[in-house]
Amino acid sequence: MALIAMAAHNGRIFALTALGRHTEAEALACAALAAHRVPDRFTLVLRLGLARSLNGQGRHEEALAEAKRADELYRSLPKEQRRPETGAVERARATALPRPGA
């Protein structure tokens, strides 16, 4: 049941971000991360969702820091747990980088 709940949280965070409801996505991601303290794949996807929500709010430095935490977690996971998120950490980091002229 815990895995289903984490997957549901991740889906809601993703949907809220896609709808432009970034502050709600951030709050849900933070709450889910506070409740789920195991450094596993779900923590990784929650951190990536948090980074997306921060980017959506224009809080790029915070998003970049969150992407860095996600990258550290990604590298610590067993190879079979990393595969589904291949490229996701790099995308989160690239999205958070400062834009020229911004």
C-alpha positions as CSV (number, residue, x, y, z in Angstrom):
1,M,0.0,0.0,0.0
2,A,2.8,2.4,0.8
3,L,4.2,2.0,-2.8
4,I,0.7,2.8,-4.2
5,A,0.4,5.9,-2.1
6,M,3.8,7.1,-3.2
7,A,3.0,6.5,-6.8
8,A,-0.3,8.4,-6.3
9,H,1.5,11.3,-4.7
10,N,4.0,11.4,-7.6
11,G,1.2,11.4,-10.1
12,R,-0.6,14.3,-8.3
13,I,2.6,16.3,-8.1
14,F,3.2,15.8,-11.8
15,A,-0.4,16.7,-12.7
16,L,-0.4,19.8,-10.6
17,T,2.8,21.0,-12.1
18,A,1.5,20.4,-15.6
19,L,-1.6,22.4,-14.7
20,G,0.6,25.3,-13.6
21,R,-0.4,24.8,-9.9
22,H,3.2,24.9,-8.8
23,T,2.8,26.0,-5.2
24,E,0.3,23.1,-4.6
25,A,2.7,20.7,-6.2
26,E,5.6,22.0,-4.0
27,A,3.5,21.6,-0.9
28,L,2.5,18.1,-1.8
29,A,6.1,17.1,-2.7
30,C,7.4,18.5,0.6
31,A,4.8,16.7,2.6
32,A,5.4,13.4,0.8
33,L,9.2,13.8,1.2
34,A,8.7,14.5,5.0
35,A,6.6,11.4,5.3
36,H,8.9,9.1,3.2
37,R,12.4,9.3,4.5
38,V,13.8,6.2,2.8
39,P,16.5,7.0,0.1
40,D,14.9,5.1,-2.7
41,R,13.4,5.6,-6.2
42,F,10.3,7.1,-4.8
43,T,12.3,9.7,-3.0
44,L,14.1,10.4,-6.2
45,V,10.9,11.0,-8.2
46,L,9.5,13.2,-5.4
47,R,12.6,15.3,-5.5
48,L,12.4,15.6,-9.2
49,G,8.7,16.7,-8.8
50,L,9.8,19.3,-6.3
51,A,12.4,20.6,-8.6
52,R,9.8,20.9,-11.4
53,S,7.5,22.8,-9.1
54,L,10.2,25.2,-8.0
55,N,11.2,25.8,-11.6
56,G,7.6,26.6,-12.4
57,Q,7.6,29.3,-9.8
58,G,10.8,30.8,-11.2
59,R,12.8,29.7,-8.1
60,H,15.6,28.4,-10.2
61,E,18.4,28.4,-7.6
62,E,16.3,26.3,-5.2
63,A,15.3,24.0,-8.1
64,L,19.0,23.6,-9.0
65,A,19.8,22.7,-5.4
66,E,17.0,20.1,-5.4
67,A,18.2,18.7,-8.7
68,K,21.6,18.3,-7.1
69,R,20.1,16.4,-4.2
70,A,18.2,14.2,-6.7
71,D,21.4,13.6,-8.7
72,E,23.2,12.5,-5.5
73,L,20.4,10.1,-4.7
74,Y,20.2,8.8,-8.3
75,R,23.9,7.9,-8.2
76,S,23.5,6.1,-4.9
77,L,20.7,3.8,-6.1
78,P,21.3,0.4,-7.5
79,K,21.5,0.4,-11.3
80,E,18.2,-1.4,-11.8
81,Q,16.4,1.4,-9.8
82,R,18.0,4.2,-11.8
83,R,17.0,3.1,-15.3
84,P,13.4,4.5,-15.3
85,E,14.8,7.9,-14.3
86,T,17.6,8.0,-16.9
87,G,17.9,11.6,-18.1
88,A,15.3,13.0,-15.7
89,V,17.9,14.4,-13.3
90,E,19.8,16.1,-16.1
91,R,16.6,17.5,-17.4
92,A,15.7,18.9,-14.0
93,R,19.2,20.5,-13.7
94,A,19.1,21.9,-17.2
95,T,15.6,23.4,-16.7
96,A,16.9,25.1,-13.5
97,L,19.9,26.7,-15.1
98,P,19.8,30.5,-15.4
99,R,18.6,31.7,-18.8
100,P,20.8,34.2,-20.7
101,G,19.3,37.6,-20.4
102,A,16.9,36.6,-17.6
